[in-house]
Structures are given as structure tokens and as C-alpha cells.
Amino acid sequence: MRSKALLLLTTATAIRPTTRRAALGAITTVPTAAVAYDAANYDRYAGSYDDLDGGQAAKALGIAAARRNLAARCAGRVLEVGAGTGLQAPFYAANRDITEVTFVDASRGMLDGLRAKLSNAPLPFKTEVVEADAARLPLSTGAYDCVVDTFGLCVYDAPVAVLRELGRVVKPAGRILLLENARPSNALLGAYVDATAGAVAKYGGKGCRYDQDVEALARAAGLRVVRSERFGGGFFGSFELAPAPR
Ligand SMILES: C[S@@+](CC[C@H](N)C(=O)[O-])C[C@H]1O[C@@H](n2cnc3c(N)ncnc32)[C@H](O)[C@@H]1O
């Protein structure tokens, strides 16, 4: 089980314009500054991503339940960054307080999987898919009631920069909800994670550093930690963050 847990992770990096797709309609391209990573890295995981990260192991680790709980806490305009193939997307469907969801990811391959999911099972509100760097979102300041990131922080080149962006685009009274790999607080597990994180990220972990102190990253980005809960044996965390007063 633990080895599967270690594989529930990932990385990315590319230089391309932002592509925007409105409500499953025409795709338009939004010019944007070159991004500093190679998203093609994640393109190569797109075909197999759901089998592992969305499969039975993820369910047994409590990830499906955590996704459901997170979706239930959203309302209004929702932004999900690092949305990948859209494993979180179906969980929004039951929440009638959501008015729209914008999905962002840097990997076109991963977003193809997301678009397929939205085409096969459309959500009951407006959806938009934006191909962009989460550290430089082509989105307005203070525009979203709820900003979501699930298992993205461990693969971002610049997680603090991404968290700052999440704090910029959320409304002053909005919430930032994360599900993330997080360094266990248990001393033994923490030491194990410290010793193995580099190798796991490199071999089989799709670039994911699972030793991150998510709360410290949030504070470094100027965000306030409102709630923090662990699950999956302490290897995963559910976090609610709030933006700094503007
Ligand atoms: C581990 S996957 C998580 C996907 C999804 N959120 C989930 O819960 O399954 C990490 C995602 O982050 C994306 N990503 C990595 N760096 C990024 C960046 N700088 N900007 C936007 N997306 C990025 C990858 O393409 C990948 O889809």
C-alpha cells in the first residue's frame, strides 16, 4: 500500500501560449509569457495517469473521500489549478452552490483527458479549460470564490509562487482548498519520507516531492492556514488557506 501511495504523485514543465476553451466550445489562444517548465514531461503520464492516481489504491487511501469533501466545500466561481486529467472534476457535479469551474493545467496531454471527461459527463454549470502556468495565471485578481489545488504542489517548480498566485486570484473572503502530499508529522514516518523523497520523485513518483511542509509553503506565500487535517496514514493533507488582507 505504501509503495502505491508513493506513486500517487507527479511533475511538469513547457513553453507555449495559453489556450483557453470556453464551456466546451471553441478553443481560443491567449498570448502569454513563456513558462519556465516543460509540460511535455507530464504529457507522457497522461495516458496512464487515471489508472494509478484515480484507481483502487487512491480510494483505499481515502483520496476519493477527501475529493468529495473538498468539492462540497466549494461555492460560486471555482478555479482549479494543476487540474490534470480532471480526477477532481466529477466530484463538483453534486454541489449545486457552484456556478462555474475554470480548470488550469500546463500539460496539454493531461488537459485532453480532462476535456474527454467533461465531454462524456458534462458538469451542470459552465466550465472552462485554460492551458497555462499556475505560477503566472492569465486570470483576474480577486475573481474566484474558491480556488482548488489537488496534488499539484509537490510537482510545481515554484510551489510558493503558485500559492501566491492562488492568493492573488481568490476573492478577499474566498477560500483556497488543497489536497496535497505532505511530510508526515510522525517522527519515524517523517524521517522515512526525508530519506526517500528524492528517489521517489525521480523513480516512479512522476516528479512529486512528497516531503513538503505544506503549511510552511503557504505561510511563505503570505497565506493563512485556516484548517489542516491529515489522512492516508499521515502522508496526505487537506488544507484550507485564506488570502492575506489586501
Ligand atoms: C500530480 S498531477 C495532479 C493532477 C490533479 N490535480 C489530480 O488531483 O489528479 C500534477 C499536475 O500539475 C500540472 N502542473 C505541473 N506544473 C504546472 C504548472 N507550473 N502550471 C500548471 N500545471 C502544472 C501537471 O501537468 C499535472 O497535471
The ligand as an SDF file (V2000), in Angstrom:
LIG
                    3D

 27 29  0  0  0  0  0  0  0  0999 V2000
    0.0850   15.1260   -9.7310 C   0  0  0  0  0  0  0  0  0  0  0  0
   -0.7580   15.9250  -11.0220 S   0  0  0  0  0  0  0  0  0  0  0  0
   -2.2700   16.3270  -10.1880 C   0  0  0  0  0  0  0  0  0  0  0  0
   -3.4180   16.3600  -11.1350 C   0  0  0  0  0  0  0  0  0  0  0  0
   -4.7860   16.5280  -10.4710 C   0  0  0  0  0  0  0  0  0  0  0  0
   -4.8800   17.7600   -9.7410 N   0  0  0  0  0  0  0  0  0  0  0  0
   -5.1320   15.3670   -9.5840 C   0  0  0  0  0  0  0  0  0  0  0  0
   -5.5270   15.5740   -8.4460 O   0  0  0  0  0  0  0  0  0  0  0  0
   -5.0360   14.2300  -10.0550 O   0  0  0  0  0  0  0  0  0  0  0  0
    0.0320   17.4900  -11.1300 C   0  0  0  0  0  0  0  0  0  0  0  0
   -0.4630   18.3300  -12.2920 C   0  0  0  0  0  0  0  0  0  0  0  0
    0.1820   19.5980  -12.2090 O   0  0  0  0  0  0  0  0  0  0  0  0
    0.4410   20.0430  -13.5260 C   0  0  0  0  0  0  0  0  0  0  0  0
    1.4860   21.0590  -13.4640 N   0  0  0  0  0  0  0  0  0  0  0  0
    2.7770   20.9210  -13.1170 C   0  0  0  0  0  0  0  0  0  0  0  0
    3.4080   22.1020  -13.1360 N   0  0  0  0  0  0  0  0  0  0  0  0
    2.4810   23.0160  -13.5050 C   0  0  0  0  0  0  0  0  0  0  0  0
    2.4990   24.4180  -13.6700 C   0  0  0  0  0  0  0  0  0  0  0  0
    3.6000   25.1340  -13.4490 N   0  0  0  0  0  0  0  0  0  0  0  0
    1.3670   25.0300  -14.0470 N   0  0  0  0  0  0  0  0  0  0  0  0
    0.2180   24.3410  -14.2540 C   0  0  0  0  0  0  0  0  0  0  0  0
    0.1370   22.9980  -14.0910 N   0  0  0  0  0  0  0  0  0  0  0  0
    1.2480   22.3500  -13.7250 C   0  0  0  0  0  0  0  0  0  0  0  0
    0.8360   18.7760  -14.2700 C   0  0  0  0  0  0  0  0  0  0  0  0
    0.7060   18.9220  -15.6550 O   0  0  0  0  0  0  0  0  0  0  0  0
   -0.1370   17.7760  -13.6640 C   0  0  0  0  0  0  0  0  0  0  0  0
   -1.3110   17.6860  -14.4290 O   0  0  0  0  0  0  0  0  0  0  0  0
  1  2  1  0
  2  3  1  0
  2 10  1  0
  3  4  1  0
  4  5  1  0
  5  6  1  0
  5  7  1  0
  7  8  2  0
  7  9  1  0
 10 11  1  0
 11 12  1  0
 11 26  1  0
 12 13  1  0
 13 14  1  0
 13 24  1  0
 14 15  1  0
 14 23  1  0
 15 16  2  0
 16 17  1  0
 17 18  1  0
 17 23  2  0
 18 19  1  0
 18 20  2  0
 20 21  1  0
 21 22  2  0
 22 23  1  0
 24 25  1  0
 24 26  1  0
 26 27  1  0
M  CHG  2   2   1   9  -1
M  END
$$$$
